[in-house]
Amino acid sequence: MLYAGFMSATLPPFPKPQEPFEAPQLLEVGSAPEEPCLRADAARNRARLLEAAARLIAEHGVAGVTMEAVATAAGVGKGTVFRRFGDRTGLLMALLDHSTHKLQADFLGGPPPLGPGAPPVDRLRALGVAMLYRSVEQLDLLLAAQTEPTRRFSHPSLRALHTHAAMLLRQILPDADCELLAHTLLAYLDPALVHHLTRQCGVPMERLEAGWVDLVARVTRTEPPR
């Protein structure tokens, strides 16, 4: 059939259960892989710009963060901000890096169940719950930083989360296409969907959390916690 031929031509084969799985190295969040290490003065300038942007958000909300406003608040030329972050989306994504670093540190070396030491399905549940509450806390910033769809999934922070979710899934479902399945699961945690459900539909966080736990149980064919 045409459909089956298309699928086999575009999707990689599922990994065989007997093949050992080596988890890919998580990406360093906050900078593109090819970005060189910043000099000390450049790092200080970057920190000053981010501090200025954070103050603007605290005082005026995300809408108050423009490249010109950040430059003025930091006492530098607007060109400096563009050279450092590229555009407004790059600046907003950089602001998210601190919390992304913390989340990555928690699931790499923090206490279980989010960190190592718990069964993979428990870690997957904990990852989704942590991402849900992080999204609610930083919803406006997350939405503003994701205005360009073509850049959403290639950003190092999102790629690191996807890599981790796929690694956990492969430990639970070694015969599944865990790369694609991870995208499917993480779509439940999309900030735009969280915004729609919490602010437009009035869905409480307890229901979203329970929905995530139920989704993980159904996808992984495991029993939900009692």
N, C-alpha and C positions, 0 to 999 in steps of 0.2 A: 504494500500500500504506500501511497505517496507520503502520508503522515509518518509512517514508521521509517521510511527511507530518510525523510528529513531529520527525524530525531537521531537516528544512528549516525548521520553525517555531521551533526553539529554538537552532540553531547559526548563527553569522554565516557568510556566504559566504567561501570562501577568497580571500585577496588575489590580484589578478591579477599575473602576473610582470612586466608592463610598468609597473606603478604604482611610483613611487619609494617606498622605505621610509624613514621617518624614525624612528629609534630613540627610544622614549619616555625621558624623563628618569628616571634611577634615583632611587628614594626615599631620603631621608636616613634611615639606620637609627638606632635608639635612641630615637626619639620619634615619636609620632603626628603626621601631617601638620599637624593643627590646633593642636598644642601650641605655645604662645608661647615665645620665648626665655627661659631661666631668668635671674633676677637672680643677681648674683654670690654672695650669701649662700645662695640656694636651691641654686645649683650646688654650693657647698661642702658643704651638708648632704647633697645627693644623693650626692656622692662619698664622704662619710664613711659613709653607710649602705651603699653598695656595698662599701667596704673592710671594713666589719664583717661583711657577708654572706660575702665571700670568705674571711675568717679563719675563720668558722664552718664553711664547706665544707672548708677545709684541715684543721681540727681534728676535725670530727665527720661529715663527708660531707654530701651534699645533704639527707639526712633531718634534720640538725641546724639547717636554715635554716627558722625560723618568723618570722612578723612580730614576735612578742613577743621572741624571742631576738635578732633584729637590733636592735630598739629598745633593748634592755638593753645590748647590746654597744656600740652607738653613743652611749648616754647620752641618748636622747631618748624622748619618749612614743610609745606604740604608734600613736596616731592620726597622728603625723607620718609614719610608714612607710606607713600606708594611704593618706594623702593624696598621697604622692609616687608610689606604685607601684600603688595600687588593690587589689591582692591579692597572694598569694604567687606566682602565675604571672607577674604583671607584674614582680615583683622578680627572679625567676629569669631572665626574658627580658632584663631590663636588664643582668644579669650577663654575658649572652652578647654584648652589644653590642660589647665591645672586640674580640673575635676576629672578629665580623662586620664591623666597620669595617676591620680589617686585611685580611680576605679581599676586601672590596669595593675597597679601595685597590689591592690586588694585581691584580685583574682589570680595573680602570679605568686604572691607570697604571704597573703593575709591569712587570718584564721578561717577554718572551715565553717560553714559549707561553701562559702564563696571561694576561699582559697584551697590549696592542696590539702589532702587528707580525708576528704569526703568522697562518696561514690559519685561518678560523673553525672548521673541524673540529678542528684541533689545539688551539685555545683551549677548545673544548667538552670535549675529552678531559681537558685540564689542569684545568678547572673541577671536573669530577666527582672526579678524583683528590684535589684539594685538599679538597673537601668530605668525602670519605671519611675522610681522615686526621684532619681536624678533628673529625669525629663520634666517632672512636675516642678521641681525646684528651679530649673533653668529654662522653662518652656519658651519664653519670649526670645531669649538669646539663641536657643537651639533653632527655632523657626527662622529667625532672621539670618542665621548662618547657613541655612540650607536653601537659600533662594535659587540657587543654580543647580538643577537636577543632575547635569552632566558631571558635576564635581563631588556629589554626595558620597558615592560608594568608593571613590578612589582616594579619599582623604585617609592619611595614615591611621588616625584614631578609629575610624569605622572599620578599616581593614583589619586592625588588630582585634577588635571585638568579634568580627566575623571569623577570623582565624581561630580564635579561642572557642567560639561556639561550635565550629566545624570539628575541632579536635575532640571536644566533649561528645559530640554526636557520633563520631567515628568509634569512640570507645564503647558506646551503647549499641549502635547499629552499624557494625562493620561492613555489612553488605549493601548499605544505602549510598546514594550519591549525596554525601554529607555537605559538600560545597554548596549545592543548590538548596538542600534542606535547611541549612543555616540561614540563608537569605530569606526563606519562607518564614521561619520562626522569628527572625529579627524584625520582619515587617510588622508584627504585632506590637513592637515597641517603638514604632516610628513616631517621632514627636508630633507630626501633623495629625496622626490618628489619635494620639493621646490628647492633643488639644481639642479635637472634635468631640471626643467622648467625654472628657472632664468638663470643658467649659461650655460646649454647645449642647450636649445631651445630658449633662449633670450626672454622669456615671461616677459613683464613689470609687476611691482608690481600692477599697477592699474588694469590690467586684472585679476590677481590672487585675488585681493580684491573683484572685481565685481563678479568673479566666486563663491567666498565663500558666498556672500550675496545672489546670485541667488540660490545656493545649499540649504541654510537655508530656503529660501522662499518655495522651492519645497518640501523639506522634511517635513516642519511644516505646509504646506498648508496655508501659510499666504502671504499677499501682500508685495512685496519688497518695501523699501522706495523709494520715488521719488526724 
